[in-house]
Amino acid sequence: MTQHIPVSNIEEQVIAAMFSAGIAPPQEGLLIDAHLHRFHLDGDKPGSKNGAYCIYPEGQSYNGWPNGFFQDHKRGGELEKWQYKPTKDDHEKLDQAFQSAISQETATAKRQTSDKMSQEEASKAKERAQQIYEGAPVAQPDHPYLVRKNVGVFGDLRQSGNDLVVPLRDVIDDSFVTHQRIQPDGFKNFVSPLGGDNPAFTIAGDLKEGPIILCEGLATGLTLYEAVGYTTVCAMTCGNLVKVSAALRTKYPDRKIFIAADDDMATKKKTGRNPGLDSAKKALQTGLDGILRAPFLPEDGDEVSDWNDYAQLHGMDTTTTILGGQIEQLLMSPEEKKHLAKMEKIHKRTRIVNAADLMQKELPPIRWALQDIIPAGLCVLIGRPKIGKSSFTLGIATAIACGGTALGRIDTACGDVLYLALEDTERRLQQRIRAMGNESTDLSRIDFVFEIPRQHEGGLTFVEEWLKTHPNARLIVIDTLQKFRKPRTPNANAYEDDYETLAPVKEIADRHDVAILCLHHEKKSRDAEDFINNASGSAAITGSADCLLFLNRARHQGVGKLNLTGRDVEEREYALSLDGMEWCLEGDAHEYEMASEKRAILDYLKENGETSPKDLADALEVKPNTMRQKLLRMSKEGLVYSNGGRYGVSASSASQSYLEGMSP
């Protein structure tokens, strides 16, 4: 018949329909000739031809008007039917009677062709496909496609010339349906129609026991089988997954069947559709037992989609571990899954390090707020009220803020300080700093907080947010813990209450590697044997802390002691002196006391001349035997001399140092 519709009109409508379906048409244009054409889809791998179309011109279609179909095999190969929409001019140009004749003629031709194809050509095509397959030798492992996919030869793969030949059999009765040919560059085609059967390529593992894995393509199936060895069934297209999955469930009603889904992220990014995953979810609804999905990482990119891609990127050992773990979890009973979920929660909160690995680690040194005294972590300073805890702490805090000397002798590294002065006023702190002689020092790195919500009402959140904006923080002071902690719960266990108070404080200290020093009071009744028992509250106060400091000073006395113990500090007892608002570390308490006693003896002898041990003991209120022992030691040190049982001050430089108020 005469062609009266311009080809450009037909091509224009087909291209518009392709774009509407999310398929980019071939750049070289369309051929309107009633033949099937394959073409490269924009964005696919070079050399691939996943697009296809067939357009019937007028007179060759079933109703006379041009029509046809197009498809995207990457998205499942579902046919997108197209019908020409005639214009008013088209109708006027084509005589109605002529249209009827065409319709009748083409309908008859189509019916005859269909019958002939179903009865004769389909049978011949299947027979021809089987002959080609059976005459082909076993596939070689060095076939370019297998090498590029890094997979081995499993199942009944054959090779005809340069093409792989993949047999597709009905999964119900195992009868031959057709075969797929895969060229070295990866181009695939079926040599005859798939028909109404349930065609798939099966790599047989144990056909009686164990799970069956259903997947889409050949490379994926070969990877899955190599990784875990279970029976693997390849549907070859995502459009065939649902039909094959239903057939497998019919044949194996009691077997576990899992589907290894393709995750077409690149296609989803372009079109909003994920044909691989969508088809897998539809197949799952036929009664399958779960989806196996490759856990791609963000750095793997968008072009990856299947388990073969995952194995290429992460290796077969990792693939076996991950895939085997997913299968093991899907095979679990509900009770086992519940136990696994419980253990996963436990493991998330558990950190375990092998001893050998621990010894190989290069760990950073302890970060000190005050060298050898206040380490990073939770520290608690305990003492009676009004003996100088706050001035002791303020002196250390200001020294750190300006990188000065703390306690008269310890150099500090400069860092930021947050001081929660919850029992002080601005005036009082200003006076204390001036009394310490720090008024002219740059103290811009210390922040004082006079009011703050308690720890459970946002106080700890404020502290952590401050730490995030002060990465060089070295010390946080909470003065006092009682003003900051959550109030005790009535009738609650005291130990649990105290532990729940300090645990989150310690967690912040550890996470930010900073010292948090909490000031706390002593009990009213004191334990003379163990200073740790003197902390107010339960044993959780002292047990939670990384470092404990006990400050003790007799009222109206200028000397005191600092007891120190903890996880990262050496247990020590220091002597301190207090001059106004300034504390000074004098050294080891025992040695300092010994030096003070010697100085007292020398002072008495200098003032009173040679004296007997008994008279000296009476004067200094010391037992006579104790005094004799002290004088003997001082005589050996050259501090005193003996003259007929009476002692006097030696003329040595050591004794003069003591008399001048210094240790020799």
C-alpha positions as CSV (number, residue, x, y, z in Angstrom):
1,M,0.0,0.0,0.0
2,T,1.0,3.6,-0.4
3,Q,3.0,5.1,2.5
4,H,1.2,8.3,3.4
5,I,2.5,9.0,7.0
6,P,5.9,10.6,7.0
7,V,8.6,8.5,8.7
8,S,9.6,11.5,10.7
9,N,6.2,11.7,12.3
10,I,6.4,8.1,13.3
11,E,9.9,8.5,14.7
12,E,9.0,11.6,16.6
13,Q,6.1,9.8,18.4
14,V,8.3,6.7,19.2
15,I,11.1,8.9,20.6
16,A,8.7,10.8,22.8
17,A,7.2,7.6,24.1
18,M,10.7,6.2,24.9
19,F,11.6,9.3,26.8
20,S,8.3,9.1,28.7
21,A,9.2,5.5,29.7
22,G,12.6,6.5,30.9
23,I,14.5,5.0,28.0
24,A,16.9,7.2,26.0
25,P,16.5,6.4,22.3
26,P,19.5,5.4,20.1
27,Q,21.6,8.3,18.9
28,E,21.7,7.0,15.4
29,G,18.0,7.2,14.9
30,L,15.2,4.6,14.4
31,L,14.6,2.1,11.7
32,I,10.9,1.7,11.0
33,D,11.1,-1.7,9.2
34,A,9.2,-4.3,11.4
35,H,12.5,-5.8,12.5
36,L,14.0,-6.1,16.0
37,H,16.9,-3.8,16.7
38,R,19.3,-3.8,19.7
39,F,21.0,-0.5,20.7
40,H,23.3,0.9,23.4
41,L,21.6,2.6,26.3
42,D,23.2,5.8,27.4
43,G,25.0,5.3,30.8
44,D,25.4,1.5,30.4
45,K,28.8,-0.2,30.1
46,P,30.6,0.4,26.8
47,G,29.7,-2.2,24.1
48,S,26.5,-3.3,25.8
49,K,23.2,-3.3,23.9
50,N,20.5,-3.6,26.5
51,G,17.9,-1.5,24.6
52,A,15.7,-3.0,21.9
53,Y,12.8,-1.9,19.7
54,C,10.6,-3.1,16.8
55,I,8.4,-0.6,14.9
56,Y,5.9,-1.7,12.3
57,P,5.1,0.8,9.6
58,E,1.6,1.4,8.4
59,G,0.2,-1.5,6.5
60,Q,2.3,-4.1,8.3
61,S,0.7,-3.7,11.7
62,Y,-2.4,-5.5,13.0
63,N,-4.7,-2.4,12.6
64,G,-3.0,-0.6,9.7
65,W,-1.5,2.2,11.9
66,P,2.2,2.1,12.8
67,N,2.8,0.4,16.1
68,G,5.4,-1.7,17.9
69,F,7.3,-2.0,21.2
70,F,10.6,-1.1,22.9
71,Q,12.3,-2.5,26.0
72,D,15.2,-2.0,28.4
73,H,16.7,-5.4,29.3
74,K,18.7,-3.8,32.1
75,R,15.4,-3.0,33.8
76,G,13.9,-6.4,33.3
77,G,13.1,-6.4,29.6
78,E,9.4,-5.7,30.0
79,L,7.7,-4.7,26.7
80,E,6.6,-1.1,26.4
81,K,3.9,-1.2,23.7
82,W,3.6,1.8,21.4
83,Q,0.7,2.8,19.1
84,Y,0.7,5.6,16.6
85,K,-1.7,8.4,17.4
86,P,-3.1,9.5,14.0
87,T,-3.8,13.1,13.4
88,K,-6.9,14.6,11.6
89,D,-4.9,14.8,8.4
90,D,-3.9,11.1,8.7
91,H,-7.6,10.1,8.8
92,E,-8.5,12.3,5.9
93,K,-5.7,10.9,3.7
94,L,-6.5,7.3,4.4
95,D,-9.8,6.0,3.0
96,Q,-11.9,4.3,5.6
97,A,-12.6,1.3,3.4
98,F,-8.9,1.0,2.8
99,Q,-8.4,1.0,6.5
100,S,-10.9,-1.8,6.9
101,A,-9.3,-3.9,4.2
102,I,-5.9,-3.4,5.8
103,S,-7.2,-4.3,9.2
104,Q,-8.8,-7.5,7.9
105,E,-5.8,-8.5,5.9
106,T,-3.2,-7.8,8.6
107,A,-5.3,-9.4,11.3
108,T,-5.6,-12.6,9.3
109,A,-1.8,-12.5,8.6
110,K,-1.0,-12.0,12.2
111,R,-3.2,-14.9,13.3
112,Q,-1.7,-17.2,10.7
113,T,1.8,-16.1,11.6
114,S,1.2,-16.6,15.3
115,D,-0.3,-20.0,14.8
116,K,2.5,-21.0,12.5
117,M,5.1,-19.7,15.0
118,S,3.6,-21.5,18.0
119,Q,3.3,-24.8,16.2
120,E,6.1,-25.0,13.8
121,E,8.8,-22.3,14.1
122,A,8.9,-22.3,17.9
123,S,9.4,-26.1,17.9
124,K,12.1,-25.8,15.2
125,A,13.8,-23.0,17.0
126,K,13.9,-25.0,20.3
127,E,15.2,-28.0,18.4
128,R,17.9,-26.0,16.7
129,A,18.9,-24.4,20.0
130,Q,19.2,-27.8,21.6
131,Q,21.3,-29.2,18.7
132,I,23.7,-26.2,18.9
133,Y,24.1,-26.7,22.7
134,E,24.6,-30.4,22.6
135,G,27.2,-30.1,19.8
136,A,29.2,-27.5,21.7
137,P,32.2,-28.5,23.8
138,V,32.6,-27.7,27.5
139,A,33.3,-24.0,28.2
140,Q,36.9,-23.0,28.8
141,P,37.8,-21.1,32.0
142,D,39.8,-18.6,29.9
143,H,36.8,-17.3,28.0
144,P,37.1,-13.5,28.1
145,Y,33.7,-13.0,29.7
146,L,34.5,-15.4,32.5
147,V,37.9,-13.9,33.0
148,R,36.5,-10.4,33.2
149,K,33.9,-11.5,35.7
150,N,36.5,-13.4,37.6
151,V,34.4,-16.6,37.8
152,G,35.0,-20.2,37.1
153,V,33.1,-22.8,35.0
154,F,30.3,-24.4,37.0
155,G,27.2,-26.3,35.7
156,D,26.7,-27.4,32.1
157,L,28.3,-24.4,30.4
158,R,29.3,-25.0,26.8
159,Q,31.2,-22.9,24.3
160,S,30.5,-22.5,20.6
161,G,33.3,-20.7,18.9
162,N,33.8,-17.4,20.9
163,D,30.4,-17.6,22.5
164,L,29.4,-19.1,25.8
165,V,26.3,-21.3,25.5
166,V,24.1,-21.3,28.6
167,P,21.4,-24.0,28.6
168,L,18.0,-23.0,30.0
169,R,15.8,-25.8,31.2
170,D,12.3,-25.8,32.7
171,V,12.8,-25.9,36.5
172,I,9.8,-28.2,36.9
173,D,10.6,-31.1,34.5
174,D,14.2,-30.2,33.5
175,S,13.3,-30.2,29.8
176,F,15.4,-28.1,27.4
177,V,13.8,-24.7,26.5
178,T,16.5,-22.7,24.8
179,H,20.0,-21.4,25.3
180,Q,21.5,-18.0,25.9
181,R,24.6,-17.0,24.0
182,I,27.1,-14.6,25.6
183,Q,29.7,-13.0,23.4
184,P,33.2,-12.1,24.7
185,D,32.2,-8.5,25.1
186,G,29.2,-9.5,27.3
187,F,26.5,-9.1,24.6
188,K,23.7,-11.6,25.3
189,N,20.8,-12.9,23.3
190,F,18.4,-15.8,23.4
191,V,18.5,-18.0,20.3
192,S,14.7,-18.8,20.5
193,P,11.8,-17.5,22.6
194,L,11.6,-18.3,26.3
195,G,8.0,-19.3,25.7
196,G,5.5,-20.2,28.5
197,D,7.9,-22.6,30.3
198,N,10.0,-21.8,33.4
199,P,13.4,-21.6,31.9
200,A,16.5,-21.1,34.0
201,F,20.1,-22.2,34.3
202,T,20.8,-24.4,37.3
203,I,24.1,-25.0,39.0
204,A,23.3,-28.1,41.1
205,G,24.6,-28.4,44.6
206,D,22.9,-30.8,47.0
207,L,19.4,-31.2,45.3
208,K,18.0,-32.9,48.4
209,E,19.2,-30.7,51.3
210,G,20.3,-27.2,51.9
211,P,18.9,-23.9,50.6
212,I,18.4,-23.0,47.0
213,I,19.6,-19.6,45.8
214,L,17.7,-17.8,42.9
215,C,19.4,-15.0,41.1
216,E,19.2,-13.0,37.9
217,G,22.3,-13.4,35.7
218,L,25.0,-16.0,34.9
219,A,28.0,-14.1,36.5
220,T,26.0,-13.6,39.7
221,G,25.1,-17.3,39.8
222,L,28.6,-18.5,39.3
223,T,29.8,-16.2,42.0
224,L,27.2,-17.3,44.5
225,Y,27.9,-21.0,43.8
226,E,31.7,-20.5,44.2
227,A,31.1,-18.6,47.4
228,V,28.8,-21.0,49.3
229,G,28.3,-24.1,47.1
230,Y,24.5,-24.2,47.4
231,T,22.2,-25.1,44.4
232,T,22.0,-21.9,42.4
233,V,19.3,-21.1,39.8
234,C,19.8,-18.2,37.3
235,A,16.6,-16.8,35.8
236,M,18.8,-14.8,33.3
237,T,16.5,-11.7,33.3
238,C,14.8,-9.9,36.2
239,G,11.5,-10.2,34.2
240,N,11.8,-14.0,34.5
241,L,12.4,-14.0,38.3
242,V,8.8,-14.2,39.4
243,K,7.9,-17.0,37.0
244,V,11.0,-19.1,38.0
245,S,10.5,-18.4,41.8
246,A,6.9,-19.6,41.6
247,A,8.0,-22.8,39.8
248,L,10.8,-23.5,42.3
249,R,8.4,-23.1,45.2
250,T,6.0,-25.5,43.5
251,K,8.7,-28.1,42.9
252,Y,10.4,-27.7,46.4
253,P,7.6,-26.9,48.8
254,D,9.7,-27.7,51.9
255,R,13.1,-26.3,50.9
256,K,14.5,-22.9,51.9
257,I,14.7,-20.7,48.8
258,F,16.4,-17.3,48.9
259,I,16.7,-14.7,46.2
260,A,20.0,-12.9,45.6
261,A,18.7,-9.5,44.5
262,D,20.4,-7.2,42.0
263,D,20.4,-3.6,43.4
264,D,20.3,-1.4,40.3
265,M,21.3,1.8,42.0
266,A,22.5,3.5,38.8
267,T,19.2,2.9,37.1
268,K,17.3,4.1,40.1
269,K,19.3,7.3,40.2
270,K,18.4,8.0,36.5
271,T,14.8,6.8,36.3
272,G,13.6,6.4,39.9
273,R,13.1,2.7,39.3
274,N,15.2,-0.2,40.7
275,P,14.1,-3.1,38.4
276,G,16.5,-5.7,40.1
277,L,15.3,-5.1,43.6
278,D,11.7,-4.5,42.6
279,S,11.6,-7.9,40.8
280,A,13.3,-9.6,43.7
281,K,10.6,-8.3,46.1
282,K,7.8,-9.5,43.7
283,A,9.5,-12.9,43.6
284,L,9.7,-13.0,47.4
285,Q,5.9,-12.8,47.5
286,T,5.7,-16.2,45.7
287,G,6.7,-17.9,49.0
288,L,10.4,-17.5,49.1
289,D,12.2,-17.3,52.4
290,G,14.4,-14.1,52.2
291,I,16.5,-11.7,50.2
292,L,20.3,-11.9,50.0
293,R,21.6,-8.3,49.2
294,A,25.2,-7.4,48.7
295,P,26.2,-4.8,51.4
296,F,27.9,-2.3,49.1
297,L,29.9,0.6,50.6
298,P,29.4,4.3,49.6
299,E,32.9,4.3,48.0
300,D,31.9,1.3,45.8
301,G,30.0,3.8,43.5
302,D,26.5,3.6,41.9
303,E,27.4,1.4,38.9
304,V,27.6,-1.8,41.0
305,S,24.5,-3.9,41.5
306,D,25.1,-7.7,42.1
307,W,27.1,-10.1,44.1
308,N,29.6,-10.5,41.3
309,D,30.3,-6.8,41.5
310,Y,30.7,-7.1,45.3
311,A,33.2,-10.0,44.9
312,Q,35.2,-8.1,42.3
313,L,35.5,-5.2,44.7
314,H,36.0,-7.0,48.1
315,G,37.3,-10.4,47.2
316,M,35.8,-13.9,47.3
317,D,36.8,-14.6,51.0
318,T,34.9,-11.5,52.2
319,T,32.0,-12.4,49.9
320,T,31.9,-16.0,51.3
321,T,31.9,-14.6,54.9
322,I,29.2,-12.0,54.3
323,L,27.0,-14.2,52.1
324,G,27.4,-17.2,54.4
325,G,26.4,-15.0,57.4
326,Q,23.3,-13.7,55.7
327,I,22.2,-17.3,54.8
328,E,23.0,-18.5,58.3
329,Q,20.8,-15.8,59.8
330,L,17.9,-16.6,57.4
331,L,18.1,-20.3,58.3
332,M,17.7,-19.6,62.0
333,S,14.6,-20.4,63.9
334,P,12.7,-17.5,65.5
335,E,14.3,-18.4,68.9
336,E,17.8,-18.3,67.3
337,K,17.1,-15.0,65.7
338,K,15.9,-13.6,68.9
339,H,19.1,-14.8,70.7
340,L,21.2,-13.3,67.8
341,A,19.5,-9.9,68.1
342,K,20.2,-10.0,71.8
343,M,23.8,-10.8,71.3
344,E,24.2,-8.1,68.7
345,K,23.0,-5.5,71.2
346,I,25.4,-6.9,73.7
347,H,28.4,-6.8,71.3
348,K,27.6,-3.2,70.3
349,R,28.1,-2.3,74.0
350,T,31.1,-4.6,74.5
351,R,34.7,-3.9,73.6
352,I,37.2,-6.7,73.6
353,V,40.9,-6.6,72.8
354,N,43.2,-9.6,72.6
355,A,46.2,-9.4,75.0
356,A,48.7,-10.0,72.2
357,D,47.1,-7.2,70.1
358,L,47.1,-4.9,73.2
359,M,50.8,-5.3,73.7
360,Q,51.4,-4.4,70.0
361,K,49.5,-1.1,70.3
362,E,51.2,2.2,70.6
363,L,49.0,4.0,73.1
364,P,49.3,7.7,73.9
365,P,50.8,8.7,77.2
366,I,48.5,9.8,80.1
367,R,47.3,13.4,79.6
368,W,47.8,15.3,82.8
369,A,46.0,18.4,84.0
370,L,48.6,18.5,86.9
371,Q,51.6,16.3,86.4
372,D,51.6,13.1,88.6
373,I,48.6,14.5,90.6
374,I,45.5,15.1,88.4
375,P,45.3,12.8,85.3
376,A,42.7,12.9,82.6
377,G,39.5,11.1,83.8
378,L,37.2,11.4,86.7
379,C,38.9,12.9,89.8
380,V,37.4,13.6,93.2
381,L,38.9,16.0,95.7
382,I,37.6,15.3,99.2
383,G,38.0,17.4,102.3
384,R,36.2,19.0,105.3
385,P,34.3,22.2,104.7
386,K,36.2,25.5,104.9
387,I,39.8,24.1,104.9
388,G,40.7,25.5,101.5
389,K,39.5,23.0,98.8
390,S,38.2,25.8,96.6
391,S,41.4,27.9,96.9
392,F,43.5,24.8,96.3
393,T,41.6,24.0,93.1
394,L,41.4,27.6,91.9
395,G,45.2,27.9,92.2
396,I,45.6,24.9,90.0
397,A,42.9,26.0,87.5
398,T,44.4,29.5,87.0
399,A,47.9,28.0,86.6
400,I,46.6,25.7,83.8
401,A,44.7,28.6,82.1
402,C,47.9,30.7,81.8
403,G,50.4,27.8,81.6
404,G,52.0,28.8,84.9
405,T,53.3,27.0,88.0
406,A,50.8,25.2,90.3
407,L,51.3,24.6,94.0
408,G,54.5,26.6,93.9
409,R,56.6,24.0,92.1
410,I,54.7,22.1,89.3
411,D,54.9,23.6,85.7
412,T,51.6,23.1,83.8
413,A,50.8,22.9,80.1
414,C,48.5,25.7,79.0
415,G,44.9,24.7,78.3
416,D,41.3,25.7,78.6
417,V,39.5,25.4,81.9
418,L,35.8,25.2,82.8
419,Y,35.1,26.0,86.4
420,L,31.6,25.4,87.8
421,A,31.8,27.6,90.9
422,L,28.4,26.7,92.2
423,E,29.0,27.7,95.8
424,D,30.8,31.0,95.0
425,T,30.0,34.5,93.9
426,E,31.8,36.7,91.3
427,R,33.1,39.0,94.1
428,R,34.5,36.1,96.1
429,L,36.3,34.6,93.1
430,Q,37.7,38.0,92.1
431,Q,39.1,38.5,95.6
432,R,40.7,35.1,95.7
433,I,42.4,35.6,92.3
434,R,43.7,38.9,93.4
435,A,44.9,37.4,96.7
436,M,46.9,34.8,94.7
437,G,48.6,37.5,92.8
438,N,47.1,36.5,89.5
439,E,45.2,39.7,88.8
440,S,47.5,40.8,86.0
441,T,47.8,37.3,84.4
442,D,46.0,36.5,81.2
443,L,43.2,34.3,82.4
444,S,41.1,34.4,79.2
445,R,41.3,30.6,78.9
446,I,39.2,29.9,82.0
447,D,35.4,30.1,82.0
448,F,33.5,30.4,85.3
449,V,29.9,29.1,85.6
450,F,27.9,30.3,88.6
451,E,24.5,28.9,87.7
452,I,23.8,25.8,85.6
453,P,21.0,23.1,85.5
454,R,21.8,20.0,87.4
455,Q,23.5,17.2,85.5
456,H,20.3,15.3,84.5
457,E,18.5,18.5,83.5
458,G,21.0,19.6,80.9
459,G,24.1,20.4,82.9
460,L,26.2,17.5,81.5
461,T,25.0,18.4,78.0
462,F,26.3,21.9,78.5
463,V,29.7,20.6,79.7
464,E,30.0,18.3,76.6
465,E,29.0,21.1,74.2
466,W,31.6,23.3,75.8
467,L,34.2,20.6,75.3
468,K,33.3,20.4,71.6
469,T,34.1,24.1,71.2
470,H,37.3,23.9,73.4
471,P,39.4,21.1,71.9
472,N,42.4,22.2,74.1
473,A,40.5,21.8,77.4
474,R,42.6,20.3,80.1
475,L,40.5,20.7,83.2
476,I,36.9,20.9,84.3
477,V,36.1,21.7,87.9
478,I,32.7,20.9,89.5
479,D,32.6,22.8,92.8
480,T,30.7,21.1,94.4
481,L,29.4,17.7,93.3
482,Q,26.5,18.0,95.6
483,K,25.3,21.2,93.9
484,F,25.5,19.6,90.4
485,R,24.4,16.0,90.9
486,K,20.9,14.7,90.5
487,P,19.1,14.7,93.9
488,R,19.0,11.4,95.6
489,T,16.0,9.2,94.9
490,P,14.0,8.5,98.1
491,N,14.4,4.9,99.3
492,A,16.8,4.2,96.5
493,N,20.0,2.1,96.9
494,A,22.7,4.6,97.9
495,Y,25.5,2.8,96.0
496,E,23.4,2.6,92.8
497,D,22.4,6.2,93.2
498,D,25.9,7.5,93.6
499,Y,27.2,5.3,90.7
500,E,24.5,6.5,88.3
501,T,25.6,10.1,89.3
502,L,29.3,9.7,88.5
503,A,29.2,7.2,85.6
504,P,28.1,9.7,83.0
505,V,30.6,12.3,84.2
506,K,33.4,9.7,83.9
507,E,32.1,8.8,80.4
508,I,32.5,12.4,79.2
509,A,35.9,12.7,80.8
510,D,37.1,9.5,79.1
511,R,35.6,10.4,75.7
512,H,37.3,13.8,75.6
513,D,40.4,12.8,77.4
514,V,40.1,15.6,79.9
515,A,40.3,15.8,83.7
516,I,37.0,16.4,85.5
517,L,37.7,17.3,89.2
518,C,34.7,17.1,91.5
519,L,34.9,18.7,94.9
520,H,33.2,16.7,97.6
521,H,32.9,16.7,101.4
522,E,34.1,14.3,104.1
523,K,31.9,12.3,106.4
524,K,31.4,13.7,109.9
525,S,33.0,10.6,111.5
526,R,36.6,10.0,110.3
527,D,38.5,6.8,109.7
528,A,42.1,7.3,110.9
529,E,43.4,4.1,109.2
530,D,42.1,4.6,105.7
531,F,41.4,8.0,104.3
532,I,39.3,6.5,101.4
533,N,36.5,5.7,103.9
534,N,36.2,9.3,104.8
535,A,34.3,10.3,101.6
536,S,30.7,11.3,102.2
537,G,28.2,9.0,100.6
538,S,28.6,5.3,99.5
539,A,31.6,3.5,98.2
540,A,30.5,4.3,94.7
541,I,31.9,7.8,95.1
542,T,35.4,6.5,95.6
543,G,35.0,3.4,93.4
544,S,33.9,5.3,90.3
545,A,36.8,7.8,90.4
546,D,40.0,7.4,88.4
547,C,41.9,9.5,91.0
548,L,41.1,10.4,94.6
549,L,42.6,13.4,96.4
550,F,42.1,14.0,100.1
551,L,43.0,17.4,101.5
552,N,43.4,17.7,105.2
553,R,44.4,20.6,107.3
554,A,44.0,21.5,111.0
555,R,41.9,24.6,111.5
556,H,44.0,27.8,111.8
557,Q,47.1,25.9,110.8
558,G,49.3,26.8,107.8
559,V,50.3,23.2,107.0
560,G,48.3,20.3,105.7
561,K,48.5,17.0,103.8
562,L,47.3,15.8,100.4
563,N,46.7,12.0,100.1
564,L,46.7,10.7,96.6
565,T,45.6,7.4,95.2
566,G,44.0,6.1,91.9
567,R,44.3,4.0,88.8
568,D,46.9,6.1,87.0
569,V,48.7,7.8,89.9
570,E,51.3,6.6,92.4
571,E,49.8,6.4,95.9
572,R,51.5,9.3,97.8
573,E,51.1,11.6,100.8
574,Y,52.3,15.1,100.2
575,A,52.9,17.9,102.7
576,L,51.3,21.3,101.9
577,S,51.7,24.7,103.3
578,L,49.1,27.5,103.1
579,D,50.1,31.2,102.9
580,G,47.0,33.3,102.7
581,M,45.1,31.9,99.7
582,E,48.1,30.2,98.1
583,W,48.9,26.5,98.6
584,C,52.4,25.2,98.1
585,L,53.5,21.6,97.7
586,E,56.4,20.9,100.2
587,G,57.2,17.4,99.1
588,D,56.8,14.0,100.7
589,A,54.8,14.3,103.9
590,H,57.0,11.9,105.9
591,E,60.2,13.6,104.9
592,Y,58.7,17.0,105.5
593,E,57.6,15.9,109.0
594,M,61.1,14.5,109.7
595,A,62.7,17.8,108.6
596,S,60.3,19.8,110.8
597,E,61.1,17.6,113.9
598,K,64.9,18.1,113.3
599,R,64.4,21.8,112.9
600,A,62.5,22.0,116.2
601,I,65.4,20.0,118.0
602,L,68.0,22.3,116.5
603,D,66.1,25.4,117.4
604,Y,65.8,24.3,121.0
605,L,69.5,23.4,121.3
606,K,70.6,26.6,119.7
607,E,68.5,28.6,122.2
608,N,69.3,26.5,125.3
609,G,72.7,25.1,124.7
610,E,73.8,21.5,125.4
611,T,70.8,19.5,126.7
612,S,70.3,15.9,127.8
613,P,68.0,13.7,125.8
614,K,65.5,13.5,128.7
615,D,65.2,17.3,129.1
616,L,64.9,17.7,125.4
617,A,62.2,15.1,125.3
618,D,60.3,16.8,128.0
619,A,60.6,20.2,126.4
620,L,59.3,19.0,123.0
621,E,56.8,16.6,124.4
622,V,58.4,13.5,122.9
623,K,59.1,10.1,124.6
624,P,62.7,9.9,125.9
625,N,63.5,6.7,123.9
626,T,62.1,8.3,120.8
627,M,64.2,11.4,121.4
628,R,67.4,9.3,121.9
629,Q,66.8,7.6,118.6
630,K,66.3,10.9,116.8
631,L,69.5,12.4,118.3
632,L,71.5,9.3,117.3
633,R,70.4,9.7,113.7
634,M,71.0,13.4,113.7
635,S,74.5,12.8,115.1
636,K,75.3,10.5,112.2
637,E,74.0,13.1,109.8
638,G,76.4,15.7,111.4
639,L,73.5,17.9,112.6
640,V,74.3,17.6,116.4
641,Y,77.3,16.5,118.5
642,S,77.4,14.6,121.8
643,N,79.4,15.8,124.8
644,G,79.2,13.6,127.8
645,G,75.7,12.5,127.1
646,R,74.5,16.0,126.4
647,Y,73.8,17.2,122.8
648,G,74.5,20.5,121.1
649,V,74.2,22.0,117.6
650,S,76.9,21.0,115.2
651,A,78.6,23.7,113.2
652,S,78.0,21.9,109.9
653,S,76.3,23.5,106.9
654,A,73.5,21.0,107.1
655,S,72.5,22.1,110.6
656,Q,72.7,25.7,109.5
657,S,70.3,25.0,106.6
658,Y,67.7,23.6,109.0
659,L,68.1,26.5,111.3
660,E,67.4,28.8,108.4
661,G,64.1,27.0,107.7
662,M,65.3,24.9,104.7
663,S,65.9,21.2,104.2
664,P,69.6,20.4,103.6
